[in-house]
Amino acid sequence: MGLITKAVKGTLDTLPAESYKQQYIEQSMREIAENYGFREMRTPVFEHTELFQRSVGETTDVVQKEMYTFDDKGGRSITLRPEGTAGAVRAFLENGLFNEAMPQKIYYLTSCYRYEKPQAGRLREFHQFGVECFGAPAAAEDAEIILLANEIFNYLGLNNITLEINSIGCPECRKKYQDALRSYFREHIDSLCDTCKGRLEKNPMRILDCKSPVCSEIAKNAPVILDYLCDDCREHFELVKKYLDANEIEYKVNPMIVRGLDYYTKTVFEFVSNEIGAQGTVCGGGRYDGLIEEMGGKPTCACGFGLGIERLLLLMDTQKSEFPEKKRCDLYIASLGEAENIRASQLATDLRNEGLAAEFDTVGRSVKAQMKYADKIGALYTMVLGTDELENGTARLKNMTDGTQTEIKLDDFCDNFQSIVIKQAMDAFSDSPIEGLDLTQILSGGLTENGND
């Protein structure tokens, strides 16, 4: 019988052979974000459609073309989240986090949904790491979230990523800029795509973000927002650059960055790679001081970013970045019969309780087949239990790396196993200090030939 169905177009399965990479990235991001004082928030996968219409902006591609929207059984319009910020702001307001100590600094790892043409680095279901800081008006916070993103890329060993920054001003100075854009684009209105013709009066800045080659070419000679900034926005932007300079963060000013969502004000930025094709923006964000008020809260400044996990993985694979080794089976216990298998399950449970990875037969294979399986899963040690082993209370522990075998007592098995592994590590790395490394580190490759972690 054939498959009933296949995965929906634009979605991907993350298989066990690859999931450890994503887990490593996610854990790295969590740890770095928490070092900066951010704490995790989790929000529902769907929200009322109005939330995204009001926050993301009705003239954006996301709202006009890409959202997964449907009516539920109660007749309510519901949308699968296309990005993370709107839900985080809604949760901030609904749960009264504005009454807590400010600033409120949160991060999230979440799935998002956009109906786009699938291609490398762009999926209809994708995953995003994001941070949001509520209640910090200073340029120092703009710089801090950029530093956080930059540290993630450095920690993961990524190269050739360019930080591009811009300021799109506040609503006041942006009015003058939008008037200038309207005047410029009216001269080219016959050449604009239909979508941009509709944007011309409502939000001409969206034209700068259009992916149409014709519109993009026209936009190259459009007025530049930096020429229209008010004194406050200009001072804020200069201060952001000073913080980046002080922390030796390289960047270039790109006045064409407007970001694809309407809620941004002042600082906007993107981390861009030219190694993963057209979808080169790996991380983007900025300040959005008016969004919380727009969504019904008191005026509260905010800034943040979103980082695409799939694009990051694509870039890491392209650059052949190193990942920690996958978690391997520390000990596979083979058995000759049911009584032996029951004892194997007890020993495996004891090891697992100590944080070690242990497996035993749950299929009913022959010992030969069990050992083949142990080899396929890369077990570091193996042991066979038979009638003699149970009667004598001892077994032979085999190191699968060098083939050496050591007698081990089944009583106090965990302690005995630990002693043997540590002794073998000391013998193998006689010039390397192993103090400070626990058993799980030794088994997972905590020592190298040079004695380095």
C-alpha positions in Angstrom: 0.0 0.0 0.0 1.3 3.4 -0.9 1.5 6.5 1.3 -1.8 8.0 2.2 -0.3 11.5 1.7 2.9 13.4 1.7 4.1 16.3 3.7 2.4 19.6 2.8 4.3 21.7 0.2 6.6 24.1 1.9 7.1 22.0 5.1 10.0 19.8 6.1 10.5 16.9 8.4 13.5 17.1 10.8 14.7 13.6 11.1 16.7 12.2 14.1 19.9 12.1 12.1 19.7 16.0 11.7 17.7 17.1 14.7 20.7 17.3 17.0 22.0 20.2 14.9 18.8 22.2 15.5 18.9 21.3 19.2 22.5 22.6 19.5 21.6 25.8 17.8 18.5 26.3 20.0 20.3 25.6 23.2 23.1 27.9 22.2 20.6 30.7 21.5 18.8 30.1 24.9 22.1 30.3 26.8 23.3 33.5 25.1 19.9 35.2 25.4 19.7 34.4 29.1 23.3 35.8 29.6 21.8 39.1 28.3 18.9 38.9 30.8 16.2 37.6 28.4 13.7 35.0 29.6 11.6 32.6 27.5 8.0 33.3 26.6 5.6 30.9 24.8 2.5 32.1 22.9 -0.2 30.2 21.0 0.4 29.1 17.4 -2.7 31.0 16.3 -4.2 34.4 17.2 -7.2 36.5 16.2 -6.6 37.8 12.6 -7.0 41.4 13.7 -3.9 41.2 15.8 -1.7 40.8 12.7 -3.7 43.2 10.6 -3.1 45.9 13.1 0.4 45.2 14.1 2.1 43.9 11.0 0.3 46.3 8.7 -2.5 45.8 6.1 -0.2 47.1 3.2 2.5 44.5 3.9 3.0 41.4 1.7 2.6 39.3 4.9 -1.0 40.5 5.5 -2.0 40.9 1.9 -0.6 37.7 0.4 0.9 35.3 2.9 -1.2 34.7 6.0 -2.9 31.4 6.7 -6.3 32.7 7.8 -9.5 30.7 8.4 -12.8 31.0 10.3 -13.1 28.6 13.3 -16.3 26.8 14.2 -17.4 29.8 16.2 -17.1 32.1 13.1 -14.1 33.9 14.4 -11.3 34.8 12.0 -8.1 33.0 13.1 -4.6 33.3 11.7 -1.6 31.0 12.2 1.2 33.4 13.4 3.3 34.7 10.5 5.9 36.2 12.9 6.6 36.3 16.6 6.5 39.9 17.7 2.7 40.5 17.6 1.9 37.6 19.8 4.6 38.6 22.3 3.2 42.1 22.5 -0.3 40.8 23.0 0.9 38.5 25.8 2.8 41.5 27.3 -0.4 43.5 27.5 -2.9 40.8 28.3 -0.8 39.4 31.2 0.1 42.8 32.7 3.8 42.5 32.3 3.9 46.3 31.9 3.3 46.3 35.7 6.5 44.4 36.3 10.0 45.8 36.6 11.1 47.4 33.3 12.6 46.7 30.9 10.9 43.3 30.2 13.2 41.2 28.1 11.8 38.0 26.5 12.9 35.5 23.9 11.0 32.8 22.1 11.6 29.8 19.8 8.6 29.4 17.7 7.1 28.1 14.5 5.7 30.6 11.9 3.5 30.2 8.8 3.5 32.1 5.6 2.1 31.2 2.2 5.1 31.9 0.1 6.7 30.2 -2.9 8.9 27.5 -1.3 12.6 27.7 -2.2 16.0 27.3 -0.4 15.8 29.2 2.9 12.1 30.0 2.5 9.4 27.6 3.7 5.7 27.9 4.5 6.3 26.5 7.9 9.5 27.8 9.4 11.0 28.3 12.8 12.2 31.5 14.4 14.3 32.6 17.3 13.3 36.1 18.5 14.0 38.5 21.3 11.8 41.5 22.4 12.7 44.2 24.9 9.8 46.3 26.2 10.4 49.6 28.0 14.0 50.6 27.1 14.1 53.8 25.0 17.8 54.3 24.9 20.0 53.6 21.8 22.0 51.3 24.1 19.2 48.7 23.8 19.1 48.9 20.0 22.9 48.1 20.2 22.4 45.4 22.8 20.1 43.3 20.7 22.4 43.7 17.7 25.3 42.5 19.9 23.2 39.5 21.1 22.5 38.4 17.5 26.2 39.0 16.6 27.3 36.9 19.5 25.1 34.0 18.3 26.7 34.1 14.9 30.2 34.2 16.4 29.5 31.4 18.9 28.3 29.2 16.0 31.4 29.9 14.0 29.7 31.6 11.1 31.7 33.8 8.7 31.0 36.4 6.0 27.8 37.8 7.5 27.3 41.5 7.0 25.4 43.7 9.4 23.4 46.4 7.6 21.7 49.2 9.6 19.4 52.1 8.9 17.0 54.4 10.6 13.5 54.8 9.2 12.7 57.6 11.7 9.6 58.3 13.8 6.1 59.0 12.5 6.7 62.8 12.4 9.9 62.8 10.2 8.5 59.9 8.2 5.6 62.0 7.0 7.9 64.3 5.1 9.8 61.3 3.7 6.6 59.6 2.5 5.5 62.8 0.7 8.9 62.8 -1.0 8.5 59.2 -2.0 5.0 59.7 -3.4 6.2 62.6 -5.5 9.1 60.4 -6.8 7.1 57.2 -7.5 4.2 59.1 -9.2 6.6 59.9 -12.0 7.0 56.1 -12.5 3.5 55.0 -11.7 2.9 53.4 -15.1 5.9 51.1 -14.5 5.1 50.0 -11.0 3.5 46.6 -10.3 -0.2 46.5 -9.4 0.6 45.9 -5.7 2.9 49.0 -5.5 0.4 51.1 -7.3 -2.0 50.4 -4.4 0.8 51.1 -1.9 1.6 54.5 -3.3 -0.9 56.5 -1.3 -1.3 54.2 1.7 2.4 53.4 2.5 5.0 54.3 -0.2 7.8 53.0 1.9 6.6 49.5 1.2 7.6 50.0 -2.5 11.2 50.1 -1.4 10.7 46.5 -0.1 9.1 45.2 -3.3 10.7 42.1 -4.8 9.7 43.0 -8.4 12.8 43.6 -10.5 11.2 46.6 -12.1 10.1 48.2 -8.8 13.5 47.5 -7.3 15.3 49.2 -10.1 13.0 52.3 -9.8 13.5 52.4 -6.1 17.3 52.6 -6.4 17.0 56.3 -7.2 14.3 57.1 -4.7 14.8 59.7 -1.9 16.8 58.4 1.1 15.2 58.4 4.5 18.4 59.5 6.3 18.0 62.9 4.6 14.6 63.4 6.3 15.3 62.4 9.9 14.4 64.8 12.7 17.1 65.8 15.2 15.9 63.2 17.8 16.0 60.3 15.3 19.3 61.4 13.8 20.9 61.7 17.3 19.5 58.2 18.3 20.9 56.6 15.1 24.3 58.2 15.7 24.4 56.9 19.2 23.5 53.4 18.1 26.5 53.6 15.8 28.7 54.8 18.6 27.8 51.8 20.8 28.5 49.4 17.9 31.8 51.1 17.3 32.7 50.9 20.9 32.1 47.1 20.8 34.0 46.7 17.6 31.0 45.6 15.6 31.5 46.1 11.9 28.4 47.4 10.0 27.4 49.3 6.9 24.6 51.8 6.6 22.1 50.7 4.0 19.3 53.4 3.5 17.2 50.9 1.5 16.4 48.7 4.6 12.8 49.4 5.7 12.0 45.8 6.9 8.8 44.0 5.7 6.6 44.9 8.6 4.9 48.3 9.3 5.6 48.5 13.0 9.2 49.5 12.9 10.5 53.0 13.9 14.0 54.4 14.1 16.6 51.7 14.0 16.3 48.8 11.6 18.9 46.2 10.8 19.6 43.0 9.0 22.4 40.4 9.1 22.9 39.3 5.5 24.8 36.5 3.8 25.5 36.1 0.1 26.1 32.4 0.4 22.5 31.0 0.5 20.9 32.5 -2.6 18.1 35.1 -2.8 17.0 34.5 0.8 20.1 36.0 2.3 18.7 37.8 5.3 19.4 35.5 8.2 18.3 37.9 11.0 16.3 41.2 11.0 14.9 43.5 13.5 14.8 47.0 15.0 12.8 49.4 17.1 9.0 49.6 17.2 8.1 52.3 19.7 4.5 52.8 18.5 3.3 49.2 18.3 2.2 48.6 21.9 0.1 51.8 21.9 -1.3 50.8 18.6 -2.4 47.5 20.1 -4.2 49.2 23.0 -1.5 49.7 25.6 0.1 52.8 27.0 3.0 54.3 25.0 5.9 51.9 25.5 9.1 51.7 23.6 10.3 48.4 22.3 12.8 46.7 20.1 13.8 43.2 19.0 14.7 40.8 16.2 13.8 37.6 14.5 16.3 35.0 13.3 15.3 32.2 10.9 16.5 28.7 12.1 16.2 27.0 8.7 18.2 29.8 7.0 20.8 29.6 9.8 21.1 25.8 9.3 21.4 26.3 5.6 24.2 28.8 6.0 26.0 26.6 8.6 25.8 23.6 6.2 27.0 25.8 3.3 30.0 26.9 5.4 30.5 23.4 6.7 30.3 24.6 10.3 31.2 22.2 13.1 28.5 20.7 15.3 29.1 18.8 18.5 28.8 15.0 18.0 25.4 13.5 18.2 24.5 11.8 21.5 25.6 8.2 21.2 24.7 5.0 23.1 27.2 4.7 26.0 26.5 1.1 26.6 24.5 -1.5 24.7 23.7 -4.6 26.8 23.1 -7.7 24.8 21.3 -10.7 26.3 20.8 -14.4 25.6 17.4 -15.0 27.2 14.4 -13.4 28.9 15.9 -13.5 32.5 19.1 -12.0 31.1 17.2 -9.3 29.3 15.3 -8.4 32.5 18.6 -7.9 34.2 19.8 -5.9 31.2 16.8 -3.6 31.6 17.6 -3.1 35.3 21.2 -2.2 34.5 20.2 0.1 31.7 17.7 1.9 34.0 20.5 2.4 36.6 22.8 4.0 34.0 20.1 6.2 32.6 19.3 7.5 36.1 23.0 8.6 36.2 22.6 10.5 33.0 24.1 7.9 30.7 22.7 6.6 27.4 22.0 2.8 27.6 20.1 0.4 25.5 19.1 -3.3 25.6 17.2 -5.6 23.3 13.5 -4.9 22.9 13.0 -6.7 19.6 13.9 -10.3 20.4 17.0 -10.5 18.2 19.8 -13.1 18.4 23.0 -12.0 20.2 24.7 -11.7 16.8 21.9 -9.4 15.5 22.0 -7.4 18.7 25.8 -6.8 18.3 25.2 -5.7 14.7 22.6 -3.2 15.9 25.0 -2.0 18.7 27.6 -1.3 16.0 25.1 0.5 13.7 24.1 2.9 16.5 27.7 3.6 17.4 27.6 2.2 20.9 30.8 3.1 22.8 30.7 0.0 25.0 28.9 -3.3 24.7 28.4 -6.2 27.2 26.7 -9.6 26.8 24.7 -11.2 29.5 24.1 -14.9 29.6 23.5 -17.6 32.2 27.1 -17.7 33.3 27.2 -13.9 33.7 24.1 -13.9 35.9 25.4 -16.8 38.1 28.9 -15.4 38.5 27.8 -11.7 38.8 30.4 -10.6 36.3 30.5 -9.8 32.6 33.0 -8.7 30.0 32.8 -5.0 29.1 34.0 -4.3 25.6 35.4 -0.9 24.5 34.2 -0.6 20.9 36.9 2.0 20.0 39.9 -0.2 20.6 38.4 -3.7 21.2 39.7 -4.1 24.8 37.7 -6.1 27.2 37.5 -5.7 30.9 35.7 -7.8 33.6 33.0 -5.9 35.4 31.0 -6.8 38.4 27.2 -6.5 38.1 26.7 -5.4 41.7 27.2 -1.6 42.1 27.3 -1.7 38.3 27.2 2.1 37.7 30.1 2.8 40.0 32.1 0.0 38.4 31.3 1.2 34.9 32.4 4.7 35.8 35.6 3.5 37.3 36.5 1.5 34.2 35.7 4.3 31.8 37.7 6.9 33.7 40.7 4.5 34.0 40.7 3.8 30.3 40.5 7.5 29.6 43.5 8.2 31.9 45.4 5.4 30.1 44.5 6.8 26.7 45.2 10.4 27.6 48.0 10.0 30.1 49.3 13.5 29.4 45.9 15.1 29.7 44.2 16.3 32.9 40.7 14.9 33.3 39.9 16.5 36.6 36.8 18.5 36.1 35.4 16.3 33.4 32.5 14.1 34.5 31.8 10.7 33.0 29.3 12.0 30.5 31.9 14.4 29.1 34.5 11.7 28.8 32.0 9.4 27.0 30.8 12.1 24.7 34.3 13.1 23.6 35.3 15.5 26.2 39.0 14.7 25.6 40.9 15.0 22.4 44.3 13.8 21.5 45.7 17.2 22.6 43.9 17.0 25.9 41.6 19.9 25.1 37.9 20.1 25.7 
